[in-house]
């Protein structure tokens, strides 16, 4: 999983669990979360407006 900031710049990368769960610690703002896998790729836009857990579903095709 990759995290891109509002300008599309690479910010962080983590490995998702076998269940597809992942976590980034990021400041409030607009982010793109990108999934890269052998099965395919996908991405989702996410706006974090403050502290807490913000969920995103990413379809991989």
C-alpha distance matrix in Angstrom:
0.0 3.8 6.8 10.0 13.4 16.3 17.4 14.3 14.0 11.0 11.0 8.4 5.6 5.3 5.9 6.5 10.3 12.5 13.1 9.6 9.7 7.6 9.1 9.3 12.9 13.8 17.2 18.6 18.0 16.2 12.5 10.2 6.8 5.6 4.7 6.3 8.7 12.5 13.3 12.1 9.8 9.7 9.2 11.0 13.1 13.7 16.7 17.0 20.8 21.2 20.3 19.0 16.4 15.1 13.8 11.9 12.2 10.3 12.5 11.5 14.5
3.8 0.0 3.8 6.5 10.1 13.1 13.9 10.8 10.3 7.3 7.5 5.8 4.4 6.6 8.8 10.1 13.8 16.3 16.8 13.2 12.9 10.2 10.5 9.2 12.2 12.2 15.2 16.7 15.7 13.9 10.2 8.1 5.7 5.0 6.5 7.9 11.2 14.8 15.9 14.0 11.0 10.6 9.1 10.7 11.9 12.7 15.3 15.8 19.5 20.1 19.6 19.1 17.0 15.5 14.9 12.9 13.9 12.0 14.4 13.6 16.3
6.8 3.8 0.0 3.8 6.7 9.9 11.3 8.9 8.5 6.2 5.5 5.1 6.2 8.6 11.4 12.4 16.0 18.7 18.7 15.1 14.0 11.0 10.1 7.7 10.0 9.0 11.7 13.1 12.0 10.5 6.8 5.8 4.8 6.5 9.2 11.3 14.7 18.4 19.1 16.9 13.6 12.3 9.7 10.0 10.0 10.2 12.2 12.6 16.1 16.8 16.7 16.7 15.1 13.4 13.6 12.1 14.0 12.7 15.7 15.7 18.5
10.0 6.5 3.8 0.0 3.8 6.8 7.6 5.2 5.2 4.6 5.3 7.2 9.1 12.1 15.0 16.0 19.7 22.2 22.1 18.4 17.6 14.7 13.6 11.0 12.4 10.4 12.1 13.0 11.0 9.0 5.8 5.0 6.4 7.8 11.3 13.1 16.8 20.3 20.9 18.3 14.7 13.1 10.3 10.5 9.5 10.3 11.9 12.9 16.1 17.4 18.1 18.6 17.4 15.3 15.8 14.0 15.9 14.5 17.2 17.3 19.6
13.4 10.1 6.7 3.8 0.0 3.8 5.5 5.3 5.4 6.7 6.3 9.3 12.0 14.9 18.1 19.0 22.5 25.3 24.9 21.2 19.9 17.0 15.2 12.1 12.4 9.4 9.9 10.5 8.1 6.7 4.9 6.5 9.0 11.2 14.8 16.8 20.5 24.0 24.6 21.8 18.1 16.2 12.9 12.2 10.0 10.1 10.5 11.4 14.0 15.4 16.6 17.8 17.4 15.3 16.6 15.3 17.8 16.9 19.8 20.4 22.7
16.3 13.1 9.9 6.8 3.8 0.0 3.8 5.6 7.4 9.9 10.1 13.1 15.6 18.4 21.3 21.8 25.3 27.9 27.1 23.4 22.3 19.6 18.0 15.0 15.2 11.9 11.4 10.7 7.4 5.3 5.5 7.3 10.8 13.0 16.8 19.0 22.8 26.2 26.3 23.3 19.5 17.1 13.7 12.3 9.4 9.8 9.6 11.3 13.4 15.6 17.5 19.0 18.7 16.2 17.5 16.1 18.5 17.8 20.5 21.5 23.5
17.4 13.9 11.3 7.6 5.5 3.8 0.0 3.8 5.6 9.1 10.4 13.8 16.4 19.6 22.5 23.5 27.2 29.6 29.2 25.5 24.6 21.9 20.5 17.5 17.8 14.6 14.3 14.1 10.9 9.1 8.7 9.4 12.7 14.1 17.8 19.4 23.2 26.3 26.8 23.6 19.9 18.0 15.0 14.5 12.1 13.2 13.3 15.1 17.1 19.2 21.1 22.6 22.2 19.8 20.8 19.1 21.1 19.8 22.1 22.6 24.2
14.3 10.8 8.9 5.2 5.3 5.6 3.8 0.0 3.8 6.5 8.9 11.7 13.7 16.9 19.6 20.6 24.3 26.6 26.5 22.7 22.2 19.6 18.7 16.0 17.1 14.5 15.2 15.4 12.5 10.1 8.2 7.5 10.2 10.8 14.4 15.7 19.5 22.6 23.2 20.0 16.3 14.8 12.1 12.4 10.9 12.7 13.8 15.7 18.3 20.2 21.6 22.6 21.7 19.2 19.6 17.5 19.0 17.2 19.3 19.4 20.9
14.0 10.3 8.5 5.2 5.4 7.4 5.6 3.8 0.0 3.8 6.2 9.5 12.0 15.6 18.6 20.2 24.0 26.5 26.8 23.1 22.4 19.4 18.2 15.2 16.0 13.6 14.5 15.7 13.4 11.9 9.8 9.5 11.4 11.9 15.2 16.1 19.8 22.9 24.0 21.2 17.7 16.7 14.3 14.9 13.6 14.7 15.7 16.8 19.4 20.7 21.6 22.8 22.1 20.1 20.9 19.1 20.9 19.1 21.4 21.1 22.8
11.0 7.3 6.2 4.6 6.7 9.9 9.1 6.5 3.8 0.0 3.8 6.2 8.3 12.0 15.0 17.0 20.8 23.4 24.0 20.4 19.7 16.6 15.6 12.8 14.1 12.5 14.3 16.1 14.5 13.1 10.2 9.5 10.1 10.2 12.9 13.6 17.1 20.3 21.8 19.3 16.0 15.5 13.4 14.5 14.0 14.9 16.3 16.9 19.9 20.7 21.0 21.8 20.8 19.2 19.7 18.0 19.6 17.8 20.1 19.5 21.5
11.0 7.5 5.5 5.3 6.3 10.1 10.4 8.9 6.2 3.8 0.0 3.8 7.3 10.6 14.2 16.2 19.7 22.7 23.2 19.8 18.4 14.9 13.3 10.0 10.7 9.2 11.2 13.6 12.7 12.3 9.5 9.9 10.2 11.3 13.9 15.1 18.4 21.9 23.3 21.1 17.9 17.1 14.7 15.1 14.3 14.1 15.1 14.9 17.8 18.0 18.0 18.9 18.2 17.2 18.2 17.2 19.4 18.2 21.0 20.7 23.3
8.4 5.8 5.1 7.2 9.3 13.1 13.8 11.7 9.5 6.2 3.8 0.0 3.8 6.9 10.6 12.8 16.2 19.4 20.1 16.9 15.5 12.0 10.6 7.8 9.3 9.3 12.3 14.9 14.7 14.2 11.0 10.9 9.7 10.6 12.2 13.3 16.2 19.7 21.2 19.6 16.8 16.3 14.4 15.1 15.1 14.7 16.2 15.6 18.8 18.6 17.8 18.1 17.0 16.4 17.0 16.2 18.2 17.0 19.8 19.3 22.1
5.6 4.4 6.2 9.1 12.0 15.6 16.4 13.7 12.0 8.3 7.3 3.8 0.0 3.8 7.1 9.7 13.1 16.1 17.2 14.1 13.2 9.9 9.7 8.3 10.9 11.8 15.2 17.6 17.3 16.4 12.9 11.8 9.5 9.3 9.9 10.5 13.0 16.3 18.0 16.9 14.5 14.6 13.4 14.7 15.7 15.7 17.8 17.4 20.9 20.8 19.6 19.2 17.4 16.8 16.7 15.6 16.9 15.4 17.9 16.9 19.7
5.3 6.6 8.6 12.1 14.9 18.4 19.6 16.9 15.6 12.0 10.6 6.9 3.8 0.0 3.8 6.5 9.6 12.8 14.0 11.3 10.2 7.1 7.6 7.6 10.7 12.7 16.4 18.7 19.0 18.2 14.7 13.6 10.6 10.6 10.0 10.8 12.4 15.7 17.2 16.7 14.9 15.0 14.3 15.5 16.9 16.5 18.8 18.0 21.5 21.0 19.4 18.3 16.2 16.1 15.6 14.9 16.0 14.8 17.4 16.4 19.5
5.9 8.8 11.4 15.0 18.1 21.3 22.5 19.6 18.6 15.0 14.2 10.6 7.1 3.8 0.0 3.8 6.6 9.4 11.2 9.0 8.8 6.9 9.0 10.3 13.7 16.0 19.7 21.8 22.0 20.9 17.4 15.8 12.3 11.5 9.6 9.9 10.3 13.2 14.7 15.0 14.0 14.7 14.8 16.4 18.5 18.4 21.0 20.5 24.1 23.6 21.8 20.2 17.6 17.5 16.3 15.4 15.7 14.4 16.3 15.0 18.0
6.5 10.1 12.4 16.0 19.0 21.8 23.5 20.6 20.2 17.0 16.2 12.8 9.7 6.5 3.8 0.0 3.8 6.6 7.6 5.2 5.3 4.7 8.1 10.6 14.1 16.4 20.1 21.6 21.9 20.7 17.3 15.6 11.8 11.3 8.9 10.1 10.1 13.1 13.6 14.1 13.2 13.4 13.7 14.9 17.4 17.2 20.0 19.6 23.2 22.9 21.1 18.9 15.8 15.6 13.8 13.0 12.8 11.9 13.9 13.0 16.3
10.3 13.8 16.0 19.7 22.5 25.3 27.2 24.3 24.0 20.8 19.7 16.2 13.1 9.6 6.6 3.8 0.0 3.8 5.2 5.0 5.2 6.5 9.9 13.0 16.3 19.0 22.7 24.1 24.8 23.7 20.5 19.0 15.2 14.8 12.2 13.1 12.3 14.5 14.8 16.1 15.9 16.2 16.8 17.8 20.3 19.8 22.6 21.9 25.3 24.7 22.5 19.9 16.8 17.1 15.0 14.8 14.3 14.0 15.6 14.8 18.1
12.5 16.3 18.7 22.2 25.3 27.9 29.6 26.6 26.5 23.4 22.7 19.4 16.1 12.8 9.4 6.6 3.8 0.0 3.8 5.4 7.4 9.8 13.4 16.6 19.9 22.5 26.1 27.3 27.7 26.3 23.1 21.2 17.4 16.4 13.2 13.7 11.8 13.3 13.1 15.2 15.8 16.5 17.8 19.2 22.1 22.0 25.1 24.7 28.1 27.8 25.8 23.0 19.6 19.6 17.0 16.4 15.0 14.5 15.2 14.1 16.9
13.1 16.8 18.7 22.1 24.9 27.1 29.2 26.5 26.8 24.0 23.2 20.1 17.2 14.0 11.2 7.6 5.2 3.8 0.0 3.8 5.7 9.1 12.6 16.1 19.4 21.8 25.1 25.9 26.3 24.9 22.0 20.3 16.6 16.2 13.3 14.7 13.4 15.2 14.1 15.8 16.0 15.9 16.9 17.6 20.5 20.2 23.1 22.8 26.1 25.9 23.9 20.9 17.3 17.2 14.3 13.9 12.4 12.7 13.5 13.4 16.5
9.6 13.2 15.1 18.4 21.2 23.4 25.5 22.7 23.1 20.4 19.8 16.9 14.1 11.3 9.0 5.2 5.0 5.4 3.8 0.0 3.8 6.6 10.3 13.4 16.9 18.9 22.3 23.0 23.1 21.5 18.5 16.5 12.8 12.4 9.7 11.5 10.9 13.4 12.5 13.3 12.9 12.5 13.2 14.1 17.0 16.9 20.0 20.0 23.4 23.5 21.9 19.2 15.6 14.9 12.1 11.1 9.7 9.5 10.8 10.7 14.2
9.7 12.9 14.0 17.6 19.9 22.3 24.6 22.2 22.4 19.7 18.4 15.5 13.2 10.2 8.8 5.3 5.2 7.4 5.7 3.8 0.0 3.8 7.1 10.6 13.8 16.2 19.5 20.3 21.0 19.9 17.1 15.9 12.3 12.9 11.1 13.5 13.6 16.5 16.0 16.4 15.3 14.4 14.1 14.2 16.4 15.5 18.2 17.5 20.8 20.5 18.6 15.7 12.3 12.2 9.9 10.0 9.9 10.7 13.0 13.5 17.2
7.6 10.2 11.0 14.7 17.0 19.6 21.9 19.6 19.4 16.6 14.9 12.0 9.9 7.1 6.9 4.7 6.5 9.8 9.1 6.6 3.8 0.0 3.8 7.0 10.4 12.8 16.4 17.7 18.4 17.6 14.6 13.8 10.4 11.4 10.3 12.8 13.7 17.1 17.1 17.0 15.3 14.4 13.5 13.5 15.2 14.0 16.4 15.5 18.9 18.4 16.4 14.1 11.1 11.2 9.9 10.0 11.0 11.4 14.3 14.6 18.3
9.1 10.5 10.1 13.6 15.2 18.0 20.5 18.7 18.2 15.6 13.3 10.6 9.7 7.6 9.0 8.1 9.9 13.4 12.6 10.3 7.1 3.8 0.0 3.8 6.7 9.5 13.0 14.6 15.8 15.7 13.1 13.2 10.5 12.5 12.5 15.1 16.7 20.2 20.5 19.9 17.8 16.4 14.7 14.1 14.8 13.0 14.6 13.0 16.2 15.2 13.1 11.2 8.8 9.5 9.5 10.5 12.7 13.5 16.8 17.5 21.2
9.3 9.2 7.7 11.0 12.1 15.0 17.5 16.0 15.2 12.8 10.0 7.8 8.3 7.6 10.3 10.6 13.0 16.6 16.1 13.4 10.6 7.0 3.8 0.0 3.8 6.0 9.8 11.8 13.0 13.2 10.7 11.5 9.5 12.0 13.0 15.5 17.8 21.5 22.0 21.0 18.3 16.9 14.6 13.8 13.8 11.9 13.0 11.3 14.5 13.5 11.8 11.0 9.5 9.8 10.9 11.6 14.3 14.7 18.2 18.8 22.4
12.9 12.2 10.0 12.4 12.4 15.2 17.8 17.1 16.0 14.1 10.7 9.3 10.9 10.7 13.7 14.1 16.3 19.9 19.4 16.9 13.8 10.4 6.7 3.8 0.0 3.8 7.1 9.8 11.9 13.2 11.5 13.3 12.2 15.1 16.6 19.1 21.5 25.2 25.8 24.6 21.8 20.2 17.6 16.4 15.6 13.0 13.1 10.5 13.0 11.3 9.3 9.5 9.4 10.4 12.6 13.9 17.1 17.9 21.6 22.4 25.9
13.8 12.2 9.0 10.4 9.4 11.9 14.6 14.5 13.6 12.5 9.2 9.3 11.8 12.7 16.0 16.4 19.0 22.5 21.8 18.9 16.2 12.8 9.5 6.0 3.8 0.0 3.8 6.6 8.3 10.0 8.9 11.5 11.5 14.7 16.9 19.6 22.5 26.2 26.7 25.1 21.9 19.9 16.8 15.3 13.7 11.2 10.6 8.3 10.6 9.6 8.8 10.1 10.5 10.5 13.1 14.0 17.4 18.1 21.7 22.8 26.1
17.2 15.2 11.7 12.1 9.9 11.4 14.3 15.2 14.5 14.3 11.2 12.3 15.2 16.4 19.7 20.1 22.7 26.1 25.1 22.3 19.5 16.4 13.0 9.8 7.1 3.8 0.0 3.8 6.3 9.2 9.6 12.9 13.9 17.3 20.0 22.7 25.8 29.6 29.9 28.0 24.6 22.3 19.0 17.0 14.6 11.9 10.1 7.5 8.6 7.6 7.9 10.4 11.9 11.7 14.8 16.0 19.6 20.5 24.1 25.5 28.7
18.6 16.7 13.1 13.0 10.5 10.7 14.1 15.4 15.7 16.1 13.6 14.9 17.6 18.7 21.8 21.6 24.1 27.3 25.9 23.0 20.3 17.7 14.6 11.8 9.8 6.6 3.8 0.0 3.8 7.2 8.9 12.6 14.1 17.7 20.6 23.7 26.8 30.6 30.5 28.4 24.9 22.2 18.6 16.0 13.1 10.1 7.4 4.8 5.1 5.3 7.4 9.9 11.4 10.6 13.8 15.0 18.6 19.9 23.5 25.4 28.4
18.0 15.7 12.0 11.0 8.1 7.4 10.9 12.5 13.4 14.5 12.7 14.7 17.3 19.0 22.0 21.9 24.8 27.7 26.3 23.1 21.0 18.4 15.8 13.0 11.9 8.3 6.3 3.8 0.0 3.8 6.4 10.2 12.6 16.1 19.3 22.3 25.7 29.4 29.2 26.7 23.1 20.2 16.5 13.9 10.7 8.3 5.6 5.3 6.3 8.3 10.8 12.8 13.5 11.7 14.3 14.5 17.8 18.6 22.0 23.8 26.6
16.2 13.9 10.5 9.0 6.7 5.3 9.1 10.1 11.9 13.1 12.3 14.2 16.4 18.2 20.9 20.7 23.7 26.3 24.9 21.5 19.9 17.6 15.7 13.2 13.2 10.0 9.2 7.2 3.8 0.0 3.8 7.1 10.0 13.3 16.7 19.8 23.2 26.8 26.4 23.7 20.0 17.0 13.3 10.7 7.2 5.8 4.3 6.4 8.5 11.1 13.4 14.6 14.3 11.6 13.3 12.6 15.5 15.9 19.0 20.8 23.3
12.5 10.2 6.8 5.8 4.9 5.5 8.7 8.2 9.8 10.2 9.5 11.0 12.9 14.7 17.4 17.3 20.5 23.1 22.0 18.5 17.1 14.6 13.1 10.7 11.5 8.9 9.6 8.9 6.4 3.8 0.0 3.8 6.5 9.7 13.2 16.1 19.6 23.2 23.0 20.4 16.7 14.0 10.4 8.4 5.8 5.2 6.1 7.7 10.9 12.8 14.2 14.7 13.8 11.1 12.1 10.8 13.5 13.3 16.5 17.8 20.5
10.2 8.1 5.8 5.0 6.5 7.3 9.4 7.5 9.5 9.5 9.9 10.9 11.8 13.6 15.8 15.6 19.0 21.2 20.3 16.5 15.9 13.8 13.2 11.5 13.3 11.5 12.9 12.6 10.2 7.1 3.8 0.0 3.8 6.3 9.9 12.8 16.3 19.8 19.5 16.7 13.0 10.4 6.8 5.7 4.6 6.1 8.7 10.8 14.2 16.1 17.1 17.1 15.4 12.5 12.4 10.0 11.8 10.6 13.5 14.4 16.9
6.8 5.7 4.8 6.4 9.0 10.8 12.7 10.2 11.4 10.1 10.2 9.7 9.5 10.6 12.3 11.8 15.2 17.4 16.6 12.8 12.3 10.4 10.5 9.5 12.2 11.5 13.9 14.1 12.6 10.0 6.5 3.8 0.0 3.8 6.8 10.0 13.2 16.9 16.7 14.3 10.9 8.5 5.5 5.4 6.4 7.4 10.6 11.9 15.6 17.0 17.2 16.4 14.1 11.6 10.7 8.2 9.6 8.2 11.3 11.9 14.9
5.6 5.0 6.5 7.8 11.2 13.0 14.1 10.8 11.9 10.2 11.3 10.6 9.3 10.6 11.5 11.3 14.8 16.4 16.2 12.4 12.9 11.4 12.5 12.0 15.1 14.7 17.3 17.7 16.1 13.3 9.7 6.3 3.8 0.0 3.8 6.5 10.0 13.5 13.5 10.9 7.4 5.8 4.2 6.6 8.8 10.8 14.1 15.7 19.4 20.8 20.9 19.9 17.4 15.0 13.5 10.6 10.6 7.9 10.0 9.5 12.1
4.7 6.5 9.2 11.3 14.8 16.8 17.8 14.4 15.2 12.9 13.9 12.2 9.9 10.0 9.6 8.9 12.2 13.2 13.3 9.7 11.1 10.3 12.5 13.0 16.6 16.9 20.0 20.6 19.3 16.7 13.2 9.9 6.8 3.8 0.0 3.8 6.5 10.2 10.1 8.1 5.4 5.2 5.9 8.8 11.8 13.5 17.0 18.2 22.0 23.1 22.7 21.3 18.3 16.2 14.1 11.2 10.3 7.3 8.6 7.1 10.0
6.3 7.9 11.3 13.1 16.8 19.0 19.4 15.7 16.1 13.6 15.1 13.3 10.5 10.8 9.9 10.1 13.1 13.7 14.7 11.5 13.5 12.8 15.1 15.5 19.1 19.6 22.7 23.7 22.3 19.8 16.1 12.8 10.0 6.5 3.8 0.0 3.8 7.2 8.2 6.5 4.7 6.9 8.8 12.1 15.1 17.0 20.5 21.7 25.5 26.5 26.0 24.7 21.8 19.9 17.9 15.0 13.9 10.6 10.8 8.2 10.0
8.7 11.2 14.7 16.8 20.5 22.8 23.2 19.5 19.8 17.1 18.4 16.2 13.0 12.4 10.3 10.1 12.3 11.8 13.4 10.9 13.6 13.7 16.7 17.8 21.5 22.5 25.8 26.8 25.7 23.2 19.6 16.3 13.2 10.0 6.5 3.8 0.0 3.8 5.2 5.3 6.0 9.0 11.6 14.9 18.1 19.9 23.5 24.6 28.4 29.2 28.5 26.7 23.6 22.0 19.5 16.8 15.1 11.9 11.4 8.1 9.5
12.5 14.8 18.4 20.3 24.0 26.2 26.3 22.6 22.9 20.3 21.9 19.7 16.3 15.7 13.2 13.1 14.5 13.3 15.2 13.4 16.5 17.1 20.2 21.5 25.2 26.2 29.6 30.6 29.4 26.8 23.2 19.8 16.9 13.5 10.2 7.2 3.8 0.0 3.8 5.6 8.1 11.6 14.7 18.1 21.5 23.5 27.1 28.3 32.1 33.0 32.2 30.3 27.1 25.5 22.9 20.2 18.0 14.8 13.5 9.8 9.9
13.3 15.9 19.1 20.9 24.6 26.3 26.8 23.2 24.0 21.8 23.3 21.2 18.0 17.2 14.7 13.6 14.8 13.1 14.1 12.5 16.0 17.1 20.5 22.0 25.8 26.7 29.9 30.5 29.2 26.4 23.0 19.5 16.7 13.5 10.1 8.2 5.2 3.8 0.0 3.8 7.2 10.1 13.6 16.8 20.4 22.5 26.3 27.7 31.4 32.6 31.9 29.8 26.4 24.6 21.6 18.7 16.0 12.8 10.8 7.1 6.9
12.1 14.0 16.9 18.3 21.8 23.3 23.6 20.0 21.2 19.3 21.1 19.6 16.9 16.7 15.0 14.1 16.1 15.2 15.8 13.3 16.4 17.0 19.9 21.0 24.6 25.1 28.0 28.4 26.7 23.7 20.4 16.7 14.3 10.9 8.1 6.5 5.3 5.6 3.8 0.0 3.8 7.0 10.6 14.1 17.6 20.1 23.9 25.6 29.3 30.8 30.5 28.8 25.5 23.2 20.4 17.2 14.7 11.1 9.1 5.4 4.7
9.8 11.0 13.6 14.7 18.1 19.5 19.9 16.3 17.7 16.0 17.9 16.8 14.5 14.9 14.0 13.2 15.9 15.8 16.0 12.9 15.3 15.3 17.8 18.3 21.8 21.9 24.6 24.9 23.1 20.0 16.7 13.0 10.9 7.4 5.4 4.7 6.0 8.1 7.2 3.8 0.0 3.8 7.1 10.8 14.1 16.7 20.4 22.3 26.0 27.6 27.5 26.1 23.0 20.5 18.1 14.7 12.7 8.9 7.9 4.9 5.7
9.7 10.6 12.3 13.1 16.2 17.1 18.0 14.8 16.7 15.5 17.1 16.3 14.6 15.0 14.7 13.4 16.2 16.5 15.9 12.5 14.4 14.4 16.4 16.9 20.2 19.9 22.3 22.2 20.2 17.0 14.0 10.4 8.5 5.8 5.2 6.9 9.0 11.6 10.1 7.0 3.8 0.0 3.8 7.2 10.7 13.4 17.1 19.3 22.8 24.6 24.9 23.5 20.4 17.6 15.2 11.5 9.7 6.0 5.6 4.6 6.5
9.2 9.1 9.7 10.3 12.9 13.7 15.0 12.1 14.3 13.4 14.7 14.4 13.4 14.3 14.8 13.7 16.8 17.8 16.9 13.2 14.1 13.5 14.7 14.6 17.6 16.8 19.0 18.6 16.5 13.3 10.4 6.8 5.5 4.2 5.9 8.8 11.6 14.7 13.6 10.6 7.1 3.8 0.0 3.8 7.0 9.8 13.4 15.7 19.2 21.2 21.7 20.6 17.9 14.9 12.9 9.3 8.6 5.7 7.2 7.9 10.1
11.0 10.7 10.0 10.5 12.2 12.3 14.5 12.4 14.9 14.5 15.1 15.1 14.7 15.5 16.4 14.9 17.8 19.2 17.6 14.1 14.2 13.5 14.1 13.8 16.4 15.3 17.0 16.0 13.9 10.7 8.4 5.7 5.4 6.6 8.8 12.1 14.9 18.1 16.8 14.1 10.8 7.2 3.8 0.0 3.8 6.4 10.1 12.6 16.0 18.2 19.0 18.0 15.4 12.0 10.3 6.8 7.1 5.8 8.4 10.4 12.9
13.1 11.9 10.0 9.5 10.0 9.4 12.1 10.9 13.6 14.0 14.3 15.1 15.7 16.9 18.5 17.4 20.3 22.1 20.5 17.0 16.4 15.2 14.8 13.8 15.6 13.7 14.6 13.1 10.7 7.2 5.8 4.6 6.4 8.8 11.8 15.1 18.1 21.5 20.4 17.6 14.1 10.7 7.0 3.8 0.0 3.8 6.9 10.0 13.0 15.7 17.1 16.7 14.8 11.3 10.7 8.1 9.7 9.4 12.1 14.2 16.5
13.7 12.7 10.2 10.3 10.1 9.8 13.2 12.7 14.7 14.9 14.1 14.7 15.7 16.5 18.4 17.2 19.8 22.0 20.2 16.9 15.5 14.0 13.0 11.9 13.0 11.2 11.9 10.1 8.3 5.8 5.2 6.1 7.4 10.8 13.5 17.0 19.9 23.5 22.5 20.1 16.7 13.4 9.8 6.4 3.8 0.0 3.8 6.4 9.6 12.0 13.4 13.0 11.4 7.9 8.3 7.0 9.9 10.8 14.1 16.4 19.2
16.7 15.3 12.2 11.9 10.5 9.6 13.3 13.8 15.7 16.3 15.1 16.2 17.8 18.8 21.0 20.0 22.6 25.1 23.1 20.0 18.2 16.4 14.6 13.0 13.1 10.6 10.1 7.4 5.6 4.3 6.1 8.7 10.6 14.1 17.0 20.5 23.5 27.1 26.3 23.9 20.4 17.1 13.4 10.1 6.9 3.8 0.0 3.8 6.2 9.2 11.4 11.9 11.3 8.3 10.0 9.9 13.1 14.5 17.8 20.2 22.9
17.0 15.8 12.6 12.9 11.4 11.3 15.1 15.7 16.8 16.9 14.9 15.6 17.4 18.0 20.5 19.6 21.9 24.7 22.8 20.0 17.5 15.5 13.0 11.3 10.5 8.3 7.5 4.8 5.3 6.4 7.7 10.8 11.9 15.7 18.2 21.7 24.6 28.3 27.7 25.6 22.3 19.3 15.7 12.6 10.0 6.4 3.8 0.0 3.8 5.7 7.6 8.5 8.7 6.7 9.6 10.8 14.5 16.2 19.7 22.0 25.1
20.8 19.5 16.1 16.1 14.0 13.4 17.1 18.3 19.4 19.9 17.8 18.8 20.9 21.5 24.1 23.2 25.3 28.1 26.1 23.4 20.8 18.9 16.2 14.5 13.0 10.6 8.6 5.1 6.3 8.5 10.9 14.2 15.6 19.4 22.0 25.5 28.4 32.1 31.4 29.3 26.0 22.8 19.2 16.0 13.0 9.6 6.2 3.8 0.0 3.8 7.2 9.0 10.5 9.1 12.4 14.0 17.6 19.6 23.1 25.6 28.6
21.2 20.1 16.8 17.4 15.4 15.6 19.2 20.2 20.7 20.7 18.0 18.6 20.8 21.0 23.6 22.9 24.7 27.8 25.9 23.5 20.5 18.4 15.2 13.5 11.3 9.6 7.6 5.3 8.3 11.1 12.8 16.1 17.0 20.8 23.1 26.5 29.2 33.0 32.6 30.8 27.6 24.6 21.2 18.2 15.7 12.0 9.2 5.7 3.8 0.0 3.8 6.6 9.2 9.3 13.0 15.3 19.0 21.2 24.9 27.2 30.4
20.3 19.6 16.7 18.1 16.6 17.5 21.1 21.6 21.6 21.0 18.0 17.8 19.6 19.4 21.8 21.1 22.5 25.8 23.9 21.9 18.6 16.4 13.1 11.8 9.3 8.8 7.9 7.4 10.8 13.4 14.2 17.1 17.2 20.9 22.7 26.0 28.5 32.2 31.9 30.5 27.5 24.9 21.7 19.0 17.1 13.4 11.4 7.6 7.2 3.8 0.0 3.8 7.1 8.7 12.4 15.2 18.9 21.2 24.9 27.0 30.5
19.0 19.1 16.7 18.6 17.8 19.0 22.6 22.6 22.8 21.8 18.9 18.1 19.2 18.3 20.2 18.9 19.9 23.0 20.9 19.2 15.7 14.1 11.2 11.0 9.5 10.1 10.4 9.9 12.8 14.6 14.7 17.1 16.4 19.9 21.3 24.7 26.7 30.3 29.8 28.8 26.1 23.5 20.6 18.0 16.7 13.0 11.9 8.5 9.0 6.6 3.8 0.0 3.8 6.4 9.8 13.1 16.6 19.1 22.8 25.0 28.6
16.4 17.0 15.1 17.4 17.4 18.7 22.2 21.7 22.1 20.8 18.2 17.0 17.4 16.2 17.6 15.8 16.8 19.6 17.3 15.6 12.3 11.1 8.8 9.5 9.4 10.5 11.9 11.4 13.5 14.3 13.8 15.4 14.1 17.4 18.3 21.8 23.6 27.1 26.4 25.5 23.0 20.4 17.9 15.4 14.8 11.4 11.3 8.7 10.5 9.2 7.1 3.8 0.0 3.8 6.4 9.8 13.1 15.8 19.4 21.6 25.2
15.1 15.5 13.4 15.3 15.3 16.2 19.8 19.2 20.1 19.2 17.2 16.4 16.8 16.1 17.5 15.6 17.1 19.6 17.2 14.9 12.2 11.2 9.5 9.8 10.4 10.5 11.7 10.6 11.7 11.6 11.1 12.5 11.6 15.0 16.2 19.9 22.0 25.5 24.6 23.2 20.5 17.6 14.9 12.0 11.3 7.9 8.3 6.7 9.1 9.3 8.7 6.4 3.8 0.0 3.8 6.7 10.3 13.0 16.6 19.1 22.6
13.8 14.9 13.6 15.8 16.6 17.5 20.8 19.6 20.9 19.7 18.2 17.0 16.7 15.6 16.3 13.8 15.0 17.0 14.3 12.1 9.9 9.9 9.5 10.9 12.6 13.1 14.8 13.8 14.3 13.3 12.1 12.4 10.7 13.5 14.1 17.9 19.5 22.9 21.6 20.4 18.1 15.2 12.9 10.3 10.7 8.3 10.0 9.6 12.4 13.0 12.4 9.8 6.4 3.8 0.0 3.8 6.9 9.9 13.4 16.0 19.5
11.9 12.9 12.1 14.0 15.3 16.1 19.1 17.5 19.1 18.0 17.2 16.2 15.6 14.9 15.4 13.0 14.8 16.4 13.9 11.1 10.0 10.0 10.5 11.6 13.9 14.0 16.0 15.0 14.5 12.6 10.8 10.0 8.2 10.6 11.2 15.0 16.8 20.2 18.7 17.2 14.7 11.5 9.3 6.8 8.1 7.0 9.9 10.8 14.0 15.3 15.2 13.1 9.8 6.7 3.8 0.0 3.8 6.4 9.9 12.6 16.0
12.2 13.9 14.0 15.9 17.8 18.5 21.1 19.0 20.9 19.6 19.4 18.2 16.9 16.0 15.7 12.8 14.3 15.0 12.4 9.7 9.9 11.0 12.7 14.3 17.1 17.4 19.6 18.6 17.8 15.5 13.5 11.8 9.6 10.6 10.3 13.9 15.1 18.0 16.0 14.7 12.7 9.7 8.6 7.1 9.7 9.9 13.1 14.5 17.6 19.0 18.9 16.6 13.1 10.3 6.9 3.8 0.0 3.8 6.6 9.7 12.9
10.3 12.0 12.7 14.5 16.9 17.8 19.8 17.2 19.1 17.8 18.2 17.0 15.4 14.8 14.4 11.9 14.0 14.5 12.7 9.5 10.7 11.4 13.5 14.7 17.9 18.1 20.5 19.9 18.6 15.9 13.3 10.6 8.2 7.9 7.3 10.6 11.9 14.8 12.8 11.1 8.9 6.0 5.7 5.8 9.4 10.8 14.5 16.2 19.6 21.2 21.2 19.1 15.8 13.0 9.9 6.4 3.8 0.0 3.8 6.3 9.6
12.5 14.4 15.7 17.2 19.8 20.5 22.1 19.3 21.4 20.1 21.0 19.8 17.9 17.4 16.3 13.9 15.6 15.2 13.5 10.8 13.0 14.3 16.8 18.2 21.6 21.7 24.1 23.5 22.0 19.0 16.5 13.5 11.3 10.0 8.6 10.8 11.4 13.5 10.8 9.1 7.9 5.6 7.2 8.4 12.1 14.1 17.8 19.7 23.1 24.9 24.9 22.8 19.4 16.6 13.4 9.9 6.6 3.8 0.0 3.8 6.4
11.5 13.6 15.7 17.3 20.4 21.5 22.6 19.4 21.1 19.5 20.7 19.3 16.9 16.4 15.0 13.0 14.8 14.1 13.4 10.7 13.5 14.6 17.5 18.8 22.4 22.8 25.5 25.4 23.8 20.8 17.8 14.4 11.9 9.5 7.1 8.2 8.1 9.8 7.1 5.4 4.9 4.6 7.9 10.4 14.2 16.4 20.2 22.0 25.6 27.2 27.0 25.0 21.6 19.1 16.0 12.6 9.7 6.3 3.8 0.0 3.8
14.5 16.3 18.5 19.6 22.7 23.5 24.2 20.9 22.8 21.5 23.3 22.1 19.7 19.5 18.0 16.3 18.1 16.9 16.5 14.2 17.2 18.3 21.2 22.4 25.9 26.1 28.7 28.4 26.6 23.3 20.5 16.9 14.9 12.1 10.0 10.0 9.5 9.9 6.9 4.7 5.7 6.5 10.1 12.9 16.5 19.2 22.9 25.1 28.6 30.4 30.5 28.6 25.2 22.6 19.5 16.0 12.9 9.6 6.4 3.8 0.0
